[in-house]
Amino acid sequence: MALLWVILQSLILVAALALFGQFIVGIFNWGRRHDNFVYQLFGILTRPVVRLVRVVTPRVIIDGHVPAVAFLILFIAYFAVGFAHREACMADIDQAGCARWQQLWGSQR
């Protein structure tokens, strides 16, 4: 189970970093950001997350703010999944995906 938490946390991290990268690229070329190849590439990576957040959020949130909301949700989800991973490793430290916790807890014992 811990390995699944690690995989999910990695996917969340990739999506959040893609949203952040898209924002950074957009800052440097705000007026023509939609013509930028790198911005479009990040947009392809983040499109599923942004669409899912658009479906979940109320219509009061304008479309321009949805990527920021998606980033915040991913930020919170990253730590929530991290805590779930920690709990799964505390239950059984010998399962796959708990190598970091074994190193940390092994040095403290």
C-alpha positions in Angstrom: 0.0 0.0 0.0 2.8 2.4 0.8 4.2 2.0 -2.8 0.8 3.2 -4.1 1.0 6.3 -1.9 4.5 7.0 -3.2 3.4 6.7 -6.8 0.3 9.0 -6.1 2.5 11.5 -4.4 4.9 11.6 -7.3 2.1 12.1 -9.8 0.7 15.0 -7.7 4.2 16.5 -7.5 4.6 16.4 -11.3 1.3 18.0 -11.9 2.0 20.8 -9.3 5.4 21.5 -10.7 4.0 21.6 -14.2 1.4 24.2 -13.1 4.1 26.2 -11.3 6.4 26.0 -14.4 3.6 27.1 -16.6 3.1 30.1 -14.3 6.8 31.0 -14.4 7.0 30.8 -18.2 3.8 32.9 -18.4 5.3 35.6 -16.2 8.2 36.1 -18.6 6.0 36.4 -21.7 2.5 37.3 -20.4 1.1 38.9 -23.5 2.1 36.1 -25.9 2.2 33.2 -23.4 -0.3 31.1 -25.4 2.2 31.2 -28.4 5.1 29.9 -26.3 5.9 26.2 -27.0 7.0 25.5 -23.4 3.9 27.1 -22.0 1.8 24.9 -24.3 3.7 21.8 -23.2 3.0 22.6 -19.6 -0.6 23.2 -20.5 -0.9 19.7 -22.0 0.5 18.2 -18.8 -1.8 20.2 -16.6 -5.0 20.1 -18.6 -6.5 17.0 -16.9 -6.0 18.5 -13.5 -7.4 21.9 -14.4 -10.4 20.4 -16.1 -11.2 18.2 -13.1 -10.9 21.2 -10.8 -13.2 23.3 -13.1 -15.8 20.5 -12.8 -15.5 20.4 -9.0 -15.4 24.2 -8.3 -18.4 26.4 -8.3 -19.0 28.8 -11.2 -18.3 31.8 -8.9 -14.6 31.0 -9.5 -13.6 32.5 -12.9 -11.8 30.4 -15.4 -8.6 32.4 -15.1 -8.3 31.5 -11.4 -8.9 27.7 -11.8 -5.2 26.9 -12.3 -4.3 28.7 -9.1 -7.1 26.7 -7.3 -5.8 23.5 -8.9 -2.3 24.3 -7.6 -3.5 24.9 -4.1 -5.5 21.6 -4.1 -2.5 19.7 -5.4 -0.3 21.4 -2.7 -2.7 20.3 0.0 -3.1 16.8 -1.5 0.7 16.3 -1.7 1.0 16.7 2.1 -2.2 14.7 2.8 -0.8 11.8 0.7 2.5 12.1 2.4 0.9 11.7 5.8 -1.1 8.7 4.6 2.2 7.2 3.3 3.8 7.8 6.7 0.9 6.1 8.4 1.0 3.1 6.0 4.7 2.7 6.7 4.2 3.0 10.5 1.7 0.1 10.3 4.2 -2.1 8.4 7.7 -0.8 7.9 8.9 -3.8 5.8 6.5 -3.2 2.9 7.7 -1.8 -0.5 7.9 2.0 -0.6 9.1 2.5 3.0 12.8 2.6 2.4 13.1 6.2 3.3 11.2 5.7 6.6 13.4 2.6 7.3 16.5 4.7 7.0 15.1 7.5 9.1 13.6 5.3 11.9 16.4 2.9 11.8 19.0 5.6 12.7 16.8 6.8 15.6 16.5 3.4 17.3 
